[in-house]
Amino acid sequence: MKKLRQFDALVIEVFVKEQFHQPSHSQTYYEIVYIFTGSGRHYLNNSVVDYRANDWFLISPEDTHYLEIKRKTHFGVIKFTDSYFSERKPLMPNSLLKFQPEMMMRNKAFKEMRLTMDELSQQNLLRTIKTLIESRNRKEVLSSPYIFYQVLSLFALFQQQWGNMNTQYNWNNDKQALISFIHQYIYNPEMIQVKHLSQTFNISPHYFGKYFKNNYGIPFREYIDNYRIKLIEGRVAAGLTQRQIADEFGFTDESHLSNYFKKRTATTFRNYKRDHQ
């Protein structure tokens, strides 16, 4: 698989394409992509999400992705390496030091669904993207504190969006660490067993269930099942086979996956696949 490399700490681009110019690939840098106009499908790892005007998505070095353009698309792209933030930590506010930009870029919750914002946040996002694009040819773009804070403001919006995704449970940043861990290891059942989570987050295994329900407003097992089912449905939409999905999520075989799916959705895996592909 092709791997794209970037040596400059920050690159800002804008372009229009009728057909995407890269095959499925990975890369050595992080990438924020904004869709000004157009529509298509974004294939990211094992997920597929339809995109349209004013959508945005985040790509990290661990990802593989490509785009299927249906209508000519106008892209705005912000690309940066690890060094862009690590060399500027003295300029960063404490709130983002705690919830680092690189961590947000790797957050699987941002990669499994179409991302949206409220109208005001969307306007701020668009305004900031346009400001960065207009500044892309300045000689001082890499060294400019103003440009750095514009990029940081994008992550303030992403951080707010991450909070908004969880407002129904009133999660705060400390609690999000547990949820982020679950999202990261949802594909490895042993890592999200109560025994392992209790040790990792220093919570008594006897108290863990009550702790989770009190803090997140939903039973632990129900949260795991709901999230896993949502991801499995996304894999079906992306065209993965039942065997591939079973392997990815740690099921012993296809029958195990079928029984799990039917028990929690009241429909068979085969019928769901027939109706959603």
C-alpha positions as CSV (number, residue, x, y, z in Angstrom):
1,M,0.0,0.0,0.0
2,K,1.2,3.5,-0.9
3,K,2.5,5.6,2.0
4,L,2.6,9.4,1.6
5,R,5.3,11.3,3.4
6,Q,5.6,14.9,4.5
7,F,8.7,16.6,5.9
8,D,7.4,20.1,6.5
9,A,5.8,20.5,9.9
10,L,2.7,22.3,8.4
11,V,1.2,22.2,4.9
12,I,-2.0,24.0,3.9
13,E,-3.6,23.2,0.6
14,V,-6.8,23.9,-1.4
15,F,-7.8,22.0,-4.6
16,V,-10.8,20.9,-6.6
17,K,-11.1,17.3,-8.0
18,E,-13.5,15.4,-10.1
19,Q,-11.6,12.1,-9.3
20,F,-9.5,11.6,-6.3
21,H,-5.8,11.7,-7.1
22,Q,-4.6,9.0,-4.6
23,P,-5.3,5.3,-4.2
24,S,-6.0,3.8,-0.8
25,H,-3.0,4.9,1.3
26,S,-1.5,5.7,4.7
27,Q,0.6,8.7,5.5
28,T,3.2,9.9,8.0
29,Y,1.3,13.1,9.0
30,Y,-2.1,14.2,10.4
31,E,-4.7,15.7,8.1
32,I,-7.8,17.8,8.6
33,V,-10.0,17.8,5.5
34,Y,-12.8,20.3,4.9
35,I,-15.4,19.9,2.1
36,F,-16.4,23.3,0.7
37,T,-18.6,21.8,-2.1
38,G,-19.2,18.4,-3.6
39,S,-20.2,14.9,-2.4
40,G,-18.9,11.4,-2.3
41,R,-17.8,8.6,0.0
42,H,-14.9,8.5,2.4
43,Y,-13.4,5.1,3.0
44,L,-11.4,5.3,6.3
45,N,-9.9,2.1,7.7
46,N,-12.9,-0.3,7.7
47,S,-15.6,2.4,7.7
48,V,-17.4,4.2,4.9
49,V,-19.1,7.6,5.4
50,D,-20.9,9.7,2.8
51,Y,-19.7,13.2,2.7
52,R,-21.2,16.5,1.4
53,A,-20.6,20.2,1.5
54,N,-19.4,21.6,4.9
55,D,-18.4,18.1,6.2
56,W,-15.0,17.5,7.8
57,F,-12.9,14.6,8.8
58,L,-9.7,13.8,10.6
59,I,-7.0,11.4,9.5
60,S,-4.0,10.2,11.5
61,P,-0.8,8.3,10.6
62,E,-2.3,5.0,11.7
63,D,-5.2,5.3,9.2
64,T,-5.7,4.1,5.6
65,H,-8.2,6.0,3.5
66,Y,-9.3,7.1,0.1
67,L,-12.2,9.0,-1.4
68,E,-14.8,8.2,-4.0
69,I,-15.9,11.5,-5.5
70,K,-19.5,11.5,-6.9
71,R,-19.7,15.3,-7.5
72,K,-16.7,17.5,-8.2
73,T,-15.3,18.4,-4.8
74,H,-13.6,21.5,-3.4
75,F,-11.2,20.5,-0.6
76,G,-9.4,22.5,2.1
77,V,-6.6,20.5,3.8
78,I,-4.5,21.2,6.8
79,K,-1.6,18.7,7.2
80,F,0.9,18.7,10.1
81,T,3.5,16.4,11.7
82,D,4.0,15.5,15.3
83,S,6.7,18.1,15.5
84,Y,4.3,21.0,14.8
85,F,2.8,20.8,18.2
86,S,5.6,19.2,20.2
87,E,8.0,22.1,19.3
88,R,5.3,24.7,20.3
89,K,4.1,23.3,23.7
90,P,5.0,26.6,25.5
91,L,2.4,28.3,23.4
92,M,-0.4,25.9,24.1
93,P,-3.1,26.5,26.7
94,N,-3.4,24.1,29.6
95,S,-6.8,22.8,28.4
96,L,-5.2,21.5,25.2
97,L,-2.1,20.2,26.9
98,K,-4.4,17.8,28.8
99,F,-6.5,16.8,25.7
100,Q,-3.8,16.9,23.1
101,P,-4.5,17.6,19.4
102,E,-2.8,14.3,18.4
103,M,-5.1,12.5,20.8
104,M,-8.1,14.0,19.2
105,M,-6.9,13.1,15.7
106,R,-6.6,9.5,16.8
107,N,-10.0,9.3,18.4
108,K,-11.9,6.5,16.8
109,A,-15.2,8.1,17.7
110,F,-14.4,10.8,15.1
111,K,-13.7,8.3,12.4
112,E,-16.8,6.0,12.6
113,M,-19.5,8.5,11.6
114,R,-20.4,11.7,9.7
115,L,-19.3,14.6,11.9
116,T,-21.6,17.6,12.4
117,M,-21.5,20.8,14.5
118,D,-24.1,23.3,15.6
119,E,-24.5,26.3,13.2
120,L,-22.3,28.7,15.1
121,S,-19.5,26.2,15.5
122,Q,-19.7,25.3,11.8
123,Q,-19.4,29.0,10.9
124,N,-16.4,29.4,13.1
125,L,-14.8,26.3,11.6
126,L,-15.4,27.5,8.1
127,R,-14.1,31.0,8.9
128,T,-10.9,29.5,10.5
129,I,-10.3,27.1,7.6
130,K,-10.6,30.0,5.1
131,T,-8.2,32.2,7.1
132,L,-5.6,29.4,7.1
133,I,-6.0,28.8,3.4
134,E,-5.7,32.5,2.6
135,S,-2.4,32.5,4.7
136,R,-0.9,29.4,3.1
137,N,1.6,31.2,0.8
138,R,3.1,33.5,3.4
139,K,6.7,32.9,4.1
140,E,6.1,33.0,7.9
141,V,3.3,30.4,7.8
142,L,5.3,27.8,9.7
143,S,6.8,30.2,12.3
144,S,3.8,32.5,12.8
145,P,2.2,32.3,16.3
146,Y,-1.0,33.7,14.7
147,I,-1.2,30.7,12.3
148,F,-0.5,28.3,15.2
149,Y,-3.4,29.7,17.3
150,Q,-5.7,29.5,14.3
151,V,-4.8,25.8,14.0
152,L,-5.3,25.4,17.7
153,S,-8.7,27.0,17.5
154,L,-9.8,24.2,15.2
155,F,-8.9,21.7,18.0
156,A,-10.9,23.8,20.5
157,L,-13.9,23.3,18.2
158,F,-13.1,19.6,17.9
159,Q,-12.8,19.3,21.7
160,Q,-16.2,21.0,22.1
161,Q,-17.7,18.6,19.5
162,W,-16.3,15.6,21.4
163,G,-18.0,17.0,24.5
164,N,-21.3,17.6,22.6
165,M,-21.3,14.0,21.3
166,N,-21.5,12.9,24.9
167,T,-23.7,15.7,26.5
168,Q,-26.6,13.3,27.1
169,Y,-24.4,11.6,29.7
170,N,-22.7,14.8,30.9
171,W,-19.2,13.5,30.5
172,N,-16.2,15.7,31.4
173,N,-12.6,15.4,30.1
174,D,-11.5,13.1,33.0
175,K,-14.3,10.7,32.3
176,Q,-13.6,10.8,28.6
177,A,-10.3,9.0,29.2
178,L,-12.2,5.8,30.1
179,I,-14.5,6.2,27.1
180,S,-11.6,6.9,24.7
181,F,-9.9,3.7,26.0
182,I,-13.0,1.7,25.3
183,H,-13.3,3.1,21.8
184,Q,-9.7,2.3,21.1
185,Y,-9.9,-1.3,22.3
186,I,-13.5,-2.2,21.3
187,Y,-11.9,-4.6,18.8
188,N,-10.1,-6.5,21.6
189,P,-12.6,-7.9,24.0
190,E,-10.0,-8.8,26.6
191,M,-8.9,-5.2,27.0
192,I,-12.4,-4.0,27.8
193,Q,-13.3,-6.6,30.4
194,V,-14.2,-5.1,33.7
195,K,-11.2,-6.7,35.4
196,H,-8.8,-5.0,33.0
197,L,-10.5,-1.7,33.0
198,S,-10.7,-1.7,36.8
199,Q,-6.9,-2.2,37.0
200,T,-6.2,0.4,34.3
201,F,-8.3,3.1,35.8
202,N,-7.9,2.2,39.5
203,I,-11.6,1.4,40.1
204,S,-12.7,-1.5,42.3
205,P,-14.1,-4.3,40.0
206,H,-17.0,-4.7,42.5
207,Y,-17.9,-1.0,42.2
208,F,-17.1,-0.6,38.4
209,G,-20.7,-1.2,37.2
210,K,-22.2,1.3,39.6
211,Y,-19.4,3.8,38.8
212,F,-20.1,3.6,35.1
213,K,-23.8,3.9,35.4
214,N,-23.6,6.8,37.9
215,N,-21.1,8.7,35.7
216,Y,-22.3,8.0,32.2
217,G,-26.0,7.4,32.7
218,I,-26.1,4.0,31.0
219,P,-25.1,0.5,32.1
220,F,-21.5,-0.5,31.1
221,R,-22.6,-3.6,29.1
222,E,-25.3,-1.7,27.3
223,Y,-22.9,1.0,26.3
224,I,-20.4,-1.6,25.0
225,D,-23.1,-3.4,23.0
226,N,-24.6,-0.3,21.5
227,Y,-21.2,1.0,20.4
228,R,-20.1,-2.3,19.0
229,I,-23.4,-2.8,17.1
230,K,-23.1,0.7,15.6
231,L,-19.5,-0.1,14.4
232,I,-20.6,-3.5,13.0
233,E,-23.4,-1.8,11.0
234,G,-20.9,0.6,9.6
235,R,-18.7,-2.4,8.5
236,V,-21.7,-3.9,6.7
237,A,-22.3,-0.6,4.9
238,A,-18.6,-0.7,3.9
239,G,-19.1,-4.1,2.2
240,L,-17.0,-6.2,4.6
241,T,-17.9,-9.9,4.8
242,Q,-19.3,-11.6,7.9
243,R,-16.0,-13.4,8.3
244,Q,-14.0,-10.2,8.2
245,I,-16.2,-8.5,10.7
246,A,-16.1,-11.5,13.1
247,D,-12.3,-11.5,12.9
248,E,-12.0,-7.7,13.5
249,F,-14.2,-7.7,16.6
250,G,-12.8,-10.8,18.2
251,F,-15.8,-13.1,17.7
252,T,-14.9,-16.8,17.7
253,D,-16.6,-17.4,14.4
254,E,-19.4,-16.2,12.1
255,S,-22.0,-18.0,14.1
256,H,-20.9,-16.2,17.3
257,L,-21.3,-12.9,15.5
258,S,-24.7,-13.8,14.1
259,N,-26.1,-14.8,17.5
260,Y,-24.7,-11.6,19.1
261,F,-26.1,-9.4,16.4
262,K,-29.6,-11.0,16.4
263,K,-29.8,-10.9,20.2
264,R,-29.2,-7.1,20.3
265,T,-31.0,-5.9,17.1
266,A,-33.9,-8.4,16.8
267,T,-32.9,-9.1,13.2
268,T,-30.5,-11.6,11.7
269,F,-27.1,-10.5,10.4
270,R,-28.0,-11.8,6.9
271,N,-31.3,-9.8,6.7
272,Y,-29.6,-6.6,7.9
273,K,-26.9,-7.0,5.3
274,R,-29.4,-7.6,2.6
275,D,-31.4,-4.5,3.5
276,H,-28.4,-2.1,4.0
277,Q,-26.0,-2.8,1.1
